Amino acid sequence: MKRRLEVAGGTTQQDRMIHDKRVTLDRALIYSYQGANIHILGKMEEDTHIRCLINPDKLKMDYDDKILSIPFETDIDAGDVFEWCGTGSYWLVYLQDLDELAYFRSEIRRCRYEI
């Protein structure tokens, strides 16, 4: 039984839930309409893209705030700026959701201004 649990993601229930959420994210990256290619500025080579999910934030009225979901392996942090390759717009990783343990999830805000 222990071997079956380890194959399913771990011996504890939380480990299995994290594993299942990660599998769901991996499938959504391929098949979802919200799937997008991004290029992280300063951390990646020029023609390298990463697949992620960019969903609208329906809890706020501001249309320039969205939610980014991306695997932890991409090495993205709060404060990074990336280019959304489909639209050519730039976005700032604003606030990470620390409750999410399966993947990196954060609020992002569109960059339109120069300092």
TORLUMKE-459300 format. One record per atom (N, C-alpha, C): residue number from 1; residue in one letter; atom name; x, y, z. Coordinates in steps of 0.001 Angstrom, whole numbers. Layout:
BEGIN
PT  paza  semi  lose        X        Y        Z
PT   NUM     A    CA        X        Y        Z
...
END
This chain:
BEGIN
PT  paza  semi  lose        X        Y        Z
PT     1     M     N      823    -1189        0
PT     1     M    CA        0        0        0
PT     1     M     C      871     1258        0
PT     2     K     N     1975     1209      766
PT     2     K    CA     2856     2369      817
PT     2     K     C     3445     2667     -563
PT     3     R     N     3799     1635    -1295
PT     3     R    CA     4357     1827    -2651
PT     3     R     C     3310     2454    -3572
PT     4     R     N     2072     2062    -3463
PT     4     R    CA     1010     2654    -4280
PT     4     R     C      826     4131    -3961
PT     5     L     N      881     4470    -2678
PT     5     L    CA      745     5860    -2279
PT     5     L     C     1912     6709    -2791
PT     6     E     N     3123     6152    -2752
PT     6     E    CA     4283     6888    -3245
PT     6     E     C     4176     7144    -4745
PT     7     V     N     3663     6197    -5502
PT     7     V    CA     3476     6380    -6944
PT     7     V     C     2405     7439    -7208
PT     8     A     N     1407     7515    -6340
PT     8     A    CA      318     8482    -6516
PT     8     A     C      700     9893    -6070
PT     9     G     N     1924    10085    -5541
PT     9     G    CA     2346    11430    -5173
PT     9     G     C     2930    11562    -3792
PT    10     G     N     2750    10609    -2920
PT    10     G    CA     3318    10693    -1579
PT    10     G     C     2469     9956     -563
PT    11     T     N     3033     9756      606
PT    11     T    CA     2323     8991     1630
PT    11     T     C     1300     9831     2378
PT    12     T     N     1481    11146     2413
PT    12     T    CA      496    11980     3097
PT    12     T     C     -534    12510     2101
PT    13     Q     N    -1689    12845     2604
PT    13     Q    CA    -2759    13326     1741
PT    13     Q     C    -2385    14653     1075
PT    14     Q     N    -1704    15530     1796
PT    14     Q    CA    -1316    16811     1225
PT    14     Q     C     -336    16614       65
PT    15     D     N      607    15688      186
PT    15     D    CA     1542    15424     -905
PT    15     D     C      815    14933    -2154
PT    16     R     N     -181    14085    -1982
PT    16     R    CA     -944    13601    -3132
PT    16     R     C    -1766    14719    -3760
PT    17     M     N    -2308    15618    -2953
PT    17     M    CA    -3072    16744    -3488
PT    17     M     C    -2161    17694    -4269
PT    18     I     N     -962    17953    -3761
PT    18     I    CA        2    18801    -4463
PT    18     I     C      392    18156    -5787
PT    19     H     N      640    16862    -5769
PT    19     H    CA      990    16146    -6998
PT    19     H     C     -140    16222    -8021
PT    20     D     N    -1373    16027    -7592
PT    20     D    CA    -2515    16081    -8511
PT    20     D     C    -2711    17479    -9089
PT    21     K     N    -2497    18524    -8271
PT    21     K    CA    -2626    19886    -8779
PT    21     K     C    -1539    20201    -9800
PT    22     R     N     -349    19673    -9581
PT    22     R    CA      741    19899   -10535
PT    22     R     C      468    19187   -11860
PT    23     V     N      -57    17978   -11786
PT    23     V    CA     -420    17251   -13013
PT    23     V     C    -1500    18019   -13774
PT    24     T     N    -2467    18561   -13050
PT    24     T    CA    -3523    19349   -13687
PT    24     T     C    -2949    20597   -14348
PT    25     L     N    -2006    21278   -13691
PT    25     L    CA    -1368    22444   -14294
PT    25     L     C     -622    22060   -15565
PT    26     D     N      128    20970   -15530
PT    26     D    CA      888    20539   -16704
PT    26     D     C      -25    20266   -17891
PT    27     R     N    -1170    19687   -17651
PT    27     R    CA    -2123    19441   -18744
PT    27     R     C    -2754    20739   -19227
PT    28     A     N    -3060    21643   -18296
PT    28     A    CA    -3669    22919   -18676
PT    28     A     C    -2710    23778   -19490
PT    29     L     N    -1411    23663   -19236
PT    29     L    CA     -442    24422   -20009
PT    29     L     C     -503    24071   -21489
PT    30     I     N     -872    22844   -21781
PT    30     I    CA     -937    22388   -23170
PT    30     I     C    -2294    22685   -23792
PT    31     Y     N    -3378    22433   -23060
PT    31     Y    CA    -4704    22424   -23665
PT    31     Y     C    -5580    23641   -23352
PT    32     S     N    -5207    24497   -22420
PT    32     S    CA    -6085    25580   -21989
PT    32     S     C    -6014    26775   -22930
PT    33     Y     N    -7134    27490   -23041
PT    33     Y    CA    -7154    28734   -23808
PT    33     Y     C    -6355    29827   -23122
PT    34     Q     N    -6163    29734   -21819
PT    34     Q    CA    -5401    30730   -21084
PT    34     Q     C    -3899    30471   -21144
PT    35     G     N    -3482    29400   -21804
PT    35     G    CA    -2062    29106   -21945
PT    35     G     C    -1373    30176   -22771
PT    36     A     N     -189    30595   -22343
PT    36     A    CA      536    31658   -23033
PT    36     A     C     2032    31385   -22964
PT    37     N     N     2763    31935   -23922
PT    37     N    CA     4217    31878   -23916
PT    37     N     C     4744    33201   -23386
PT    38     I     N     5721    33119   -22472
PT    38     I    CA     6318    34331   -21930
PT    38     I     C     7831    34248   -22043
PT    39     H     N     8456    35404   -21989
PT    39     H    CA     9914    35518   -21987
PT    39     H     C    10291    36370   -20773
PT    40     I     N    11002    35789   -19806
PT    40     I    CA    11390    36501   -18586
PT    40     I     C    12620    37346   -18901
PT    41     L     N    12513    38639   -18722
PT    41     L    CA    13606    39548   -19051
PT    41     L     C    14728    39430   -18024
PT    42     G     N    15955    39336   -18521
PT    42     G    CA    17128    39281   -17656
PT    42     G     C    17467    37899   -17134
PT    43     K     N    16616    36908   -17332
PT    43     K    CA    16881    35570   -16816
PT    43     K     C    16949    34502   -17899
PT    44     M     N    16574    34867   -19124
PT    44     M    CA    16498    33883   -20199
PT    44     M     C    17231    34398   -21429
PT    45     E     N    17592    33468   -22304
PT    45     E    CA    18174    33850   -23583
PT    45     E     C    17094    34454   -24465
PT    46     E     N    17499    35115   -25528
PT    46     E    CA    16586    35900   -26356
PT    46     E     C    15389    35119   -26890
PT    47     D     N    15608    34002   -27533
PT    47     D    CA    14534    33282   -28214
PT    47     D     C    13960    32135   -27386
PT    48     T     N    14089    32210   -26072
PT    48     T    CA    13582    31163   -25193
PT    48     T     C    12231    31596   -24614
PT    49     H     N    11274    30694   -24649
PT    49     H    CA     9943    30980   -24129
PT    49     H     C     9539    29911   -23124
PT    50     I     N     8705    30292   -22191
PT    50     I    CA     8165    29379   -21184
PT    50     I     C     6648    29406   -21300
PT    51     R     N     6042    28256   -21139
PT    51     R    CA     4581    28147   -21192
PT    51     R     C     4028    28384   -19792
PT    52     C     N     2935    29147   -19684
PT    52     C    CA     2295    29438   -18404
PT    52     C     C      808    29665   -18629
PT    53     L     N       78    29868   -17551
PT    53     L    CA    -1331    30241   -17620
PT    53     L     C    -1475    31674   -17135
PT    54     I     N    -2207    32487   -17889
PT    54     I    CA    -2503    33858   -17483
PT    54     I     C    -4020    33997   -17470
PT    55     N     N    -4584    34087   -16278
PT    55     N    CA    -6029    34157   -16099
PT    55     N     C    -6440    35546   -15628
PT    56     P     N    -7629    35995   -16000
PT    56     P    CA    -8107    37276   -15477
PT    56     P     C    -8415    37171   -13989
PT    57     D     N    -8160    38257   -13272
PT    57     D    CA    -8469    38313   -11841
PT    57     D     C    -9891    38837   -11694
PT    58     K     N   -10824    37950   -11458
PT    58     K    CA   -12232    38325   -11428
PT    58     K     C   -12665    38938   -10103
PT    59     L     N   -11754    39021    -9145
PT    59     L    CA   -12094    39619    -7861
PT    59     L     C   -11863    41122    -7842
PT    60     K     N   -11193    41643    -8868
PT    60     K    CA   -10882    43065    -8914
PT    60     K     C   -11463    43674   -10185
PT    61     M     N   -11726    44947   -10139
PT    61     M    CA   -12273    45639   -11303
PT    61     M     C   -11177    46116   -12257
PT    62     D     N    -9926    46110   -11821
PT    62     D    CA    -8827    46590   -12653
PT    62     D     C    -8518    45541   -13726
PT    63     Y     N    -8587    45940   -14986
PT    63     Y    CA    -8374    45001   -16078
PT    63     Y     C    -6901    44719   -16334
PT    64     D     N    -6007    45495   -15742
PT    64     D    CA    -4579    45285   -15950
PT    64     D     C    -3957    44392   -14891
PT    65     D     N    -4754    43757   -14046
PT    65     D    CA    -4270    42767   -13089
PT    65     D     C    -4731    41393   -13533
PT    66     K     N    -3810    40447   -13546
PT    66     K    CA    -4140    39081   -13920
PT    66     K     C    -3437    38141   -12946
PT    67     I     N    -3702    36841   -13109
PT    67     I    CA    -3094    35823   -12253
PT    67     I     C    -2212    34931   -13112
PT    68     L     N     -962    34765   -12690
PT    68     L    CA       14    33945   -13391
PT    68     L     C      172    32619   -12662
PT    69     S     N      116    31520   -13395
PT    69     S    CA      385    30188   -12846
PT    69     S     C     1468    29551   -13700
PT    70     I     N     2557    29146   -13043
PT    70     I    CA     3722    28641   -13765
PT    70     I     C     4460    27665   -12845
PT    71     P     N     5119    26630   -13381
PT    71     P    CA     5861    25706   -12517
PT    71     P     C     6988    26392   -11757
PT    72     F     N     7322    25871   -10578
PT    72     F    CA     8389    26442    -9760
PT    72     F     C     9752    26378   -10456
PT    73     E     N     9945    25424   -11365
PT    73     E    CA    11240    25222   -12001
PT    73     E     C    11665    26385   -12892
PT    74     T     N    10782    27302   -13184
PT    74     T    CA    11101    28401   -14100
PT    74     T     C    11925    29496   -13437
PT    75     D     N    12081    29478   -12135
PT    75     D    CA    12906    30436   -11410
PT    75     D     C    12408    31868   -11604
PT    76     I     N    11120    32071   -11464
PT    76     I    CA    10538    33404   -11528
PT    76     I     C    10197    33836   -10107
PT    77     D     N    10399    35103    -9803
PT    77     D    CA    10162    35624    -8461
PT    77     D     C     9356    36912    -8542
PT    78     A     N     8847    37342    -7409
PT    78     A    CA     8170    38636    -7337
PT    78     A     C     9171    39733    -7679
PT    79     G     N     8753    40670    -8509
PT    79     G    CA     9623    41745    -8956
PT    79     G     C    10196    41525   -10346
PT    80     D     N    10070    40324   -10898
PT    80     D    CA    10548    40062   -12254
PT    80     D     C     9582    40650   -13275
PT    81     V     N    10112    41012   -14413
PT    81     V    CA     9318    41530   -15522
PT    81     V     C     9429    40528   -16670
PT    82     F     N     8298    40247   -17314
PT    82     F    CA     8321    39343   -18457
PT    82     F     C     7508    39918   -19598
PT    83     E     N     7801    39412   -20797
PT    83     E    CA     7063    39807   -21983
PT    83     E     C     6063    38711   -22325
PT    84     W     N     4824    39088   -22480
PT    84     W    CA     3779    38165   -22926
PT    84     W     C     3884    38131   -24442
PT    85     C     N     4399    37031   -24973
PT    85     C    CA     4743    36959   -26395
PT    85     C     C     3516    37075   -27301
PT    86     G     N     2357    36655   -26872
PT    86     G    CA     1165    36729   -27706
PT    86     G     C      673    38141   -27937
PT    87     T     N      892    39029   -26967
PT    87     T    CA      404    40399   -27079
PT    87     T     C     1515    41426   -27224
PT    88     G     N     2741    41042   -26923
PT    88     G    CA     3850    41990   -26974
PT    88     G     C     3865    42964   -25815
PT    89     S     N     3090    42695   -24776
PT    89     S    CA     3035    43579   -23617
PT    89     S     C     3966    43063   -22522
PT    90     Y     N     4320    43962   -21600
PT    90     Y    CA     5214    43622   -20502
PT    90     Y     C     4434    43612   -19192
PT    91     W     N     4786    42659   -18328
PT    91     W    CA     4049    42459   -17077
PT    91     W     C     5031    42305   -15923
PT    92     L     N     4640    42815   -14763
PT    92     L    CA     5423    42735   -13537
PT    92     L     C     4808    41695   -12620
PT    93     V     N     5631    40766   -12128
PT    93     V    CA     5174    39790   -11141
PT    93     V     C     5052    40542    -9830
PT    94     Y     N     3816    40684    -9361
PT    94     Y    CA     3518    41640    -8310
PT    94     Y     C     3461    41025    -6916
PT    95     L     N     2672    40000    -6731
PT    95     L    CA     2436    39470    -5399
PT    95     L     C     2238    37957    -5488
PT    96     Q     N     3118    37187    -4864
PT    96     Q    CA     3032    35729    -4905
PT    96     Q     C     1997    35226    -3921
PT    97     D     N     1240    34212    -4341
PT    97     D    CA      287    33536    -3465
PT    97     D     C     1049    32439    -2728
PT    98     L     N     1367    32676    -1467
PT    98     L    CA     2183    31729     -699
PT    98     L     C     1418    30502     -244
PT    99     D     N       94    30513     -362
PT    99     D    CA     -695    29345       19
PT    99     D     C     -616    28234    -1018
PT   100     E     N     -251    28566    -2240
PT   100     E    CA     -174    27568    -3304
PT   100     E     C     1175    26856    -3232
PT   101     L     N     1147    25542    -3023
PT   101     L    CA     2367    24760    -2859
PT   101     L     C     2720    23925    -4080
PT   102     A     N     1808    23774    -5032
PT   102     A    CA     2049    22908    -6173
PT   102     A     C     2800    23622    -7298
PT   103     Y     N     2593    24919    -7440
PT   103     Y    CA     3225    25690    -8501
PT   103     Y     C     3283    27153    -8085
PT   104     F     N     4023    27966    -8842
PT   104     F    CA     4154    29391    -8542
PT   104     F     C     2918    30096    -9070
PT   105     R     N     2213    30757    -8176
PT   105     R    CA     1006    31496    -8543
PT   105     R     C     1134    32895    -7963
PT   106     S     N      882    33893    -8797
PT   106     S    CA     1008    35262    -8307
PT   106     S     C      123    36194    -9120
PT   107     E     N      -67    37383    -8561
PT   107     E    CA     -744    38440    -9288
PT   107     E     C      291    39126   -10168
PT   108     I     N     -131    39526   -11348
PT   108     I    CA      751    40265   -12227
PT   108     I     C       52    41553   -12635
PT   109     R     N      834    42561   -12930
PT   109     R    CA      299    43870   -13296
PT   109     R     C      997    44336   -14566
PT   110     R     N      216    44875   -15476
PT   110     R    CA      770    45329   -16757
PT   110     R     C     1664    46558   -16551
PT   111     C     N     2795    46563   -17232
PT   111     C    CA     3736    47680   -17174
PT   111     C     C     3472    48591   -18371
PT   112     R     N     3120    49835   -18079
PT   112     R    CA     2874    50796   -19146
PT   112     R     C     3657    52088   -18970
PT   113     Y     N     4296    52268   -17860
PT   113     Y    CA     4894    53546   -17545
PT   113     Y     C     6401    53409   -17407
PT   114     E     N     7087    54523   -17567
PT   114     E    CA     8535    54582   -17370
PT   114     E     C     8840    55517   -16223
PT   115     I     N     9881    55196   -15478
PT   115     I    CA    10292    56057   -14370
PT   115     I     C    11543    56813   -14785
END
